[in-house]
Amino acid sequence: MKLEFEYGHGTMTAELPESTDVFIPGETVPDPPCLPQDWDSLYAATLECIRHPIGMPPLKELAGPGKRVVFVIPDIVKGGCQPTAHRRVAIRACLDELYAAGVDKGDILLLFSNGLHPRTTVPEMRKILGEALFNEFYWTHQITSHDSEDYDHLVDLGTTDRGDPVLMNKYVFDCDIPILIGHTQGNPYGGYSGGYKHCATGITHWRSIASHHVPDVMHRPDFTPVSGHSLMRTKFDEIGMWMEQKMGHPFFCCDAVLDTCSRQLELHAGCAAQMQGKSWETANRRTYVPFAEKKYDVMVFGMPQDFHYGNGMGTNPIQMMQALSAQVIRHKRVLKDNCVIICSSLCNGYFHDERWPYLRELYELFQHDYMNTLPDLNRYGEYFATNQEYIRKYRFCNAFHPFHGFSMISCAHIAEMNTAAIYIVGAQEPGIARSMGMKTRATFEEALADAMGKYVGPSPSILALPQTFKLSAVHLCMKGDDLSGV
């Protein structure tokens, strides 16, 4: 069969055996039906949700004159930017409830929870919020982005009972009503975005994130395949609850379960400790898909240049490895232990140094000084995380924080841990792929022929994922898997 796989800014054609199984999220197995997508219907559903929250009083009862409110809003990486996107609808519905209860507009702040991601740019703010919300708050300086290196606006909350450090955004800590606008969307890091993951990563500090985005946590058997019961997820919950304990009140969460196209399937509001599990009930039906009747020898997909973390994600070698590993984490349940990945990528040497100013140095370090596997780099985490020039670029040049690279490295090694070989197809600078431990071939057909001769035999079972990074991903499972505990 002939299939098109993502490649650079276009696609690359592959001729695969007719026995290949193809999976496209939302199409091969349809999502549960989404809510009506007109503004009025979604607004009414969101208003109903926030008026009947789980485990805490309604927003209108919490609010009142003089109350200070901070909306904590996911950055551009997640959630969709369509006119009826959850962020836009939920913020407007919550604002109307706050205003009706007497909250003054001047006491409201919109804070993007970018964590160690690049701080949100003004064009991104406008794109995420839409013109109305943007104009309502931007010109009065009531929109900002979390800065995990601005110590005047961080609060050190000590450590959780487990000993994990917790530093959080001071605007959020000091306000009376912290509102988390979240997305319950499949994520290889702990099952789902939203819930406590939102605050535990989005408004914290690299030292907090270094308690869970590291090899000791990510290379455990409870991390791959993805689940909501890993140590990482447990740490998210503990950190979020620790924040609530120190604030003296819970976050008011408003989360949407999203489908393949980031449309709202279901809405939940309230305390994350109770709401999170409820939101996962529908999310599990959309995300953990019992699809496979056999385990696969080969997984085939393509990688564009620009996706998820931004332009260069599919050409920067460390980001490439993270993206490869994310597919292993999501789909490990349907892959054989000695499986092979075949993936198209330009792999042309474009690091996008402005966005990831530290990754070229990390990549070059990996080529030297007894660096045999990616975790060997981990000992340099604090050195990079405290590099003042890289920190300045994070704070003022819309770059990723330097410690983010170490969470990428921790994830990136998982592909090597769980595969017999990784082939990069179509690399313009194939030496870069080879220096990361991957094999290179010019075409999908050549890569498959080599894998058949060396690893998987003449009649491999093949899983093709032709729109891996264009659509919101799922976590594939075997048809007989017990998914009650995911």
Sequence and secondary structure as in RCSB ss.txt:
>XXXX:A:sequence
MKLEFEYGHGTMTAELPESTDVFIPGETVPDPPCLPQDWDSLYAATLECIRHPIGMPPLKELAGPGKRVVFVIPD
IVKGGCQPTAHRRVAIRACLDELYAAGVDKGDILLLFSNGLHPRTTVPEMRKILGEALFNEFYWTHQITSHDSED
YDHLVDLGTTDRGDPVLMNKYVFDCDIPILIGHTQGNPYGGYSGGYKHCATGITHWRSIASHHVPDVMHRPDFTP
VSGHSLMRTKFDEIGMWMEQKMGHPFFCCDAVLDTCSRQLELHAGCAAQMQGKSWETANRRTYVPFAEKKYDVMV
FGMPQDFHYGNGMGTNPIQMMQALSAQVIRHKRVLKDNCVIICSSLCNGYFHDERWPYLRELYELFQHDYMNTLP
DLNRYGEYFATNQEYIRKYRFCNAFHPFHGFSMISCAHIAEMNTAAIYIVGAQEPGIARSMGMKTRATFEEALAD
AMGKYVGPSPSILALPQTFKLSAVHLCMKGDDLSGV
>XXXX:A:secstr
 EEEEEEETEEEEEE  TT EE  BTTTB        SHHHHHHHHHHHHHS BSS  HHHH  TT  EEEEE  
TTSS  STT HHHHHHHHHHHHHHHTT  GGGEEEEE  TTS    HHHHHHHHHHHHHHHHGGGT EEE  TT 
GGGEEEEEE TT  EEEEEHHHHHSSEEEEEEEE EETTTEESSHHHHHHHHSS HHHHTTTSSHHHHTSTTTSS
  TTSHHHHHHHHHHHHHHHHHTS  EEEEEEE TTS EEEEEEE HHHHHHHHHHHHHHHHEEEEESS EEEEE
EEEESEETTEETTTTSHHHHHHHHHHHHHHHGGGEEEEEEEEEE    S   TTTSTTHHHHHHHHTSTT  SGG
GGGGGHHHHHT HHHHHHHHHS    TTHHHHHHHHHHHHHHT SEEEEES SSHHHHHHTT EEESSHHHHHHH
HIIIII SS  EEEETTTTTS   EEEETT   TT 
